[in-house]
Structure formats: C-alpha cells, structure tokens
Amino acid sequence: MGFLISFNRKMYLTAYINNLESKITDITAQKLNLTDTITKLTSEISDIGNTDSPAVKKLEARKAELENLDKQLDMQMQKLQSQLQAANTELQSADQSLQQNIQRSFTYNMGG
C-alpha cells in the first residue's frame, strides 16, 4: 500500500512541476514580448522629442501600462517559482519514500 501511495504522489508531483514549468515558460515569453514593446515605445518617445506633445503623452501612458503589467508578471513568476521550489522539495521527499518502500519490499528477513 505504501508503495502505491508513494508512486502516485510522485506521479502527481511530476505532473504539477511540469505544469508550473510550462507556466513559467509562458510568462517568460510574455515578458520578452513586453520588453520588446517597451523598448520600441521608448525609442518612439525619444524620436518625437517633444515631451509636451499629445502623442508622447499617449506613448508614455501606454509604456507605463506595460511596465505595470511587467511588474505583475514578475510577481506571478516569483509565486510560481516558490511553488516550483516547494514542489521539487516535496518530490525529493516522495522519491525517498518510494525508495524506502522499494527497499522494504525486496528485503528478505532470513533470521527466524
């Protein structure tokens, strides 16, 4: 019974870790796109030069929105990385438990 529980726990944690890693990869891609867009907006703002123009104000507002979104993605990334670290620790525990169950299953008591 302990073996099956440990095995199922390990399988669940592995799937959960894969899911977290996938989410982290998606957020990383989103952040790269945001960084590219922010860089382009910064370039457009400096090309216009006139900081009082309505176009610059609009671009700066959009840039501020994207920077805020980038901060939110950073917070999500930190949360997911914390969850990933905890899940990896739990997976190590599940591995140890599984190894102990396997060892118990194949240990023969030869003494009376």
C-alpha positions as CSV (number, residue, x, y, z in Angstrom):
1,M,0.0,0.0,0.0
2,G,2.8,2.5,0.9
3,F,4.5,1.8,-2.5
4,L,1.4,2.7,-4.5
5,I,0.7,5.9,-2.4
6,S,4.4,7.0,-2.9
7,F,4.3,6.2,-6.6
8,N,1.0,8.1,-7.1
9,R,2.3,11.0,-5.1
10,K,5.5,11.1,-7.2
11,M,3.5,11.0,-10.5
12,Y,1.2,13.8,-9.3
13,L,4.1,16.0,-8.2
14,T,5.9,15.4,-11.5
15,A,2.8,16.5,-13.5
16,Y,2.4,19.5,-11.2
17,I,6.0,20.5,-11.7
18,N,5.7,20.2,-15.4
19,N,2.6,22.4,-15.3
20,L,4.5,25.1,-13.2
21,E,7.5,25.0,-15.5
22,S,5.1,25.5,-18.5
23,K,3.5,28.5,-16.9
24,I,6.9,29.9,-16.1
25,T,8.0,29.5,-19.7
26,D,4.8,31.2,-20.9
27,I,5.4,34.2,-18.5
28,T,9.0,34.4,-19.7
29,A,7.8,34.7,-23.3
30,Q,5.3,37.3,-22.3
31,K,7.9,39.3,-20.5
32,L,10.2,39.1,-23.5
33,N,7.4,40.5,-25.8
34,L,6.7,43.2,-23.2
35,T,10.3,44.2,-23.0
36,D,10.5,44.4,-26.8
37,T,7.4,46.6,-27.0
38,I,8.6,48.9,-24.1
39,T,11.9,49.3,-25.9
40,K,10.1,50.3,-29.1
41,L,7.9,52.8,-27.3
42,T,10.9,54.3,-25.6
43,S,12.5,54.7,-29.0
44,E,9.4,56.3,-30.4
45,I,9.2,58.7,-27.5
46,S,12.8,59.8,-27.9
47,D,12.4,60.1,-31.7
48,I,9.5,62.6,-31.2
49,G,11.5,64.5,-28.6
50,N,8.7,67.0,-27.7
51,T,7.7,65.8,-24.2
52,D,4.6,68.1,-24.2
53,S,3.1,66.6,-27.4
54,P,-0.1,64.6,-27.1
55,A,1.5,61.7,-29.0
56,V,4.3,61.5,-26.4
57,K,1.8,61.6,-23.5
58,K,-0.1,58.8,-25.1
59,L,3.0,56.7,-25.7
60,E,4.2,57.3,-22.1
61,A,0.8,56.2,-20.8
62,R,1.0,53.0,-22.8
63,K,4.6,52.4,-21.7
64,A,3.5,52.9,-18.0
65,E,0.7,50.4,-18.5
66,L,3.1,47.8,-20.0
67,E,5.6,48.4,-17.2
68,N,2.9,47.8,-14.7
69,L,1.9,44.6,-16.5
70,D,5.6,43.6,-16.4
71,K,5.7,44.0,-12.7
72,Q,2.6,41.9,-12.3
73,L,4.2,39.2,-14.4
74,D,7.3,39.4,-12.2
75,M,5.1,38.8,-9.1
76,Q,3.4,35.8,-10.8
77,M,6.8,34.5,-11.8
78,Q,8.0,34.7,-8.2
79,K,4.9,33.0,-6.9
80,L,5.3,30.2,-9.5
81,Q,9.0,29.8,-8.7
82,S,8.2,29.5,-5.0
83,Q,5.6,26.8,-5.7
84,L,8.1,25.1,-8.0
85,Q,10.7,25.1,-5.3
86,A,8.3,23.7,-2.8
87,A,7.1,21.0,-5.3
88,N,10.7,20.0,-6.0
89,T,11.3,19.6,-2.3
90,E,8.2,17.5,-2.0
91,L,9.2,15.4,-5.0
92,Q,12.5,14.7,-3.3
93,S,10.6,13.5,-0.2
94,A,8.4,11.4,-2.4
95,D,11.4,9.9,-4.1
96,Q,13.0,9.0,-0.7
97,S,9.7,7.5,0.5
98,L,9.4,5.5,-2.7
99,Q,13.0,4.2,-2.4
100,Q,12.3,3.2,1.2
101,N,9.2,1.3,0.1
102,I,11.0,-0.5,-2.6
103,Q,13.8,-1.4,-0.3
104,R,11.3,-2.8,2.3
105,S,9.5,-4.8,-0.4
106,F,12.7,-6.5,-1.5
107,T,14.4,-7.0,1.8
108,Y,14.0,-10.6,3.0
109,N,14.2,-11.5,6.6
110,M,16.3,-14.6,6.8
111,G,16.5,-14.8,10.6
112,G,14.0,-16.9,12.4
